[in-house]
Amino acid sequence: MMRHRIGRIFKIALMVAAGFALFSFFLMQLWNWLAPEVFGWHPITYWQALGLFVLSKILFGGFRGGWGHRGHWNRRMQERWEQMTPDEREQFRKGMAGWCSRSTIRSDVSATGTAGTPNP
């Protein structure tokens, strides 16, 4: 049982390292293909590409897990939705309709007859 866990952890770590290596290689190739011609910058080495990749992940927050964060928001919203009365739900739907351009266009069309221009 313990051997299976250690083997699995090793496989995951190896896959993560291979993913970093492969992405860094593609980043280096893309940089060396575009940056010197477009911007006049120097080509970079593999290790510089790996450093750029890690730096961008740190600066732009790419290392946090995406699935868990969204799942928390979905669960929280589900709980709030279940606690709302039917009138509150309808009011929420109407409020959210303004955030979606399609809903805004539909409400403009239904209220005015044409999108954005009032009826005479």
C-alpha positions in Angstrom: 0.0 0.0 0.0 2.8 2.4 1.0 4.8 1.5 -2.1 1.8 2.2 -4.3 1.5 5.7 -2.8 5.2 6.5 -3.2 5.2 5.2 -6.8 2.2 7.3 -7.6 3.7 10.5 -6.0 6.9 9.8 -8.0 4.9 9.4 -11.2 3.0 12.7 -10.6 6.2 14.6 -9.8 7.9 13.2 -12.9 4.9 14.2 -15.0 5.0 17.8 -13.6 8.7 18.1 -14.2 8.2 16.8 -17.8 5.4 19.3 -18.3 7.6 22.1 -17.1 10.5 21.0 -19.3 8.3 20.6 -22.4 6.5 23.9 -21.9 9.8 25.7 -21.3 11.2 24.2 -24.6 8.1 25.4 -26.5 8.4 28.8 -24.9 12.1 29.0 -25.9 11.3 28.0 -29.5 8.4 30.5 -29.7 10.5 33.3 -28.3 13.5 32.6 -30.5 11.2 32.4 -33.5 9.3 35.6 -32.9 11.1 38.0 -30.6 14.4 38.6 -32.5 12.5 39.3 -35.8 9.6 41.3 -34.4 11.3 43.2 -31.6 15.0 42.9 -32.3 15.6 41.1 -29.0 18.2 38.4 -28.4 17.4 34.7 -28.5 17.2 33.0 -25.1 18.5 29.7 -23.8 16.4 26.8 -22.4 17.2 27.8 -18.8 16.2 31.4 -19.5 12.9 30.2 -20.9 12.3 28.0 -17.8 13.1 31.1 -15.7 10.6 33.2 -17.6 8.0 30.5 -17.3 8.4 30.2 -13.5 8.6 34.0 -13.1 5.3 34.5 -15.1 3.6 31.8 -12.9 4.7 33.6 -9.8 3.8 37.1 -10.9 0.4 36.1 -12.4 -0.6 33.6 -9.8 -0.7 30.5 -12.0 0.5 28.0 -9.4 -2.7 27.9 -7.4 -5.2 25.1 -8.2 -7.9 26.3 -10.5 -10.4 23.5 -9.8 -10.7 23.9 -6.1 -11.1 27.6 -6.2 -14.0 27.5 -8.6 -15.6 24.7 -6.8 -15.6 26.7 -3.6 -17.3 29.6 -5.4 -19.9 27.3 -6.9 -20.7 25.6 -3.6 -21.0 29.0 -1.9 -23.3 30.4 -4.6 -25.4 27.2 -4.5 -25.9 27.7 -0.7 -26.9 31.3 -1.2 -29.3 30.4 -4.0 -31.0 27.8 -1.9 -31.5 30.3 1.0 -33.2 32.8 -1.3 -37.0 33.2 -1.6 -38.6 33.0 -5.0 -38.9 36.8 -5.1 -35.3 37.2 -4.2 -34.3 34.8 -6.9 -36.3 36.7 -9.5 -34.8 40.0 -8.4 -31.3 38.4 -8.6 -32.0 37.2 -12.1 -33.1 40.6 -13.2 -30.0 42.2 -11.7 -27.7 39.7 -13.4 -29.4 40.3 -16.8 -27.8 43.7 -16.9 -24.3 42.1 -16.8 -24.9 39.9 -19.9 -24.9 41.8 -23.2 -27.4 39.4 -24.8 -29.8 39.9 -22.0 -29.4 43.7 -22.3 -30.0 43.6 -26.0 -33.1 41.4 -25.5 -34.5 43.7 -22.9 -33.8 46.8 -25.1 -35.6 45.1 -28.0 -38.6 44.1 -26.0 -39.0 47.5 -24.3 -38.4 49.7 -27.4 -39.1 47.5 -30.4 -35.6 47.9 -31.8 -32.2 47.6 -30.2 -31.2 50.9 -28.6 -33.8 53.2 -30.2 -37.0 54.1 -28.5 -40.4 53.7 -30.1 -42.0 57.0 -31.3 
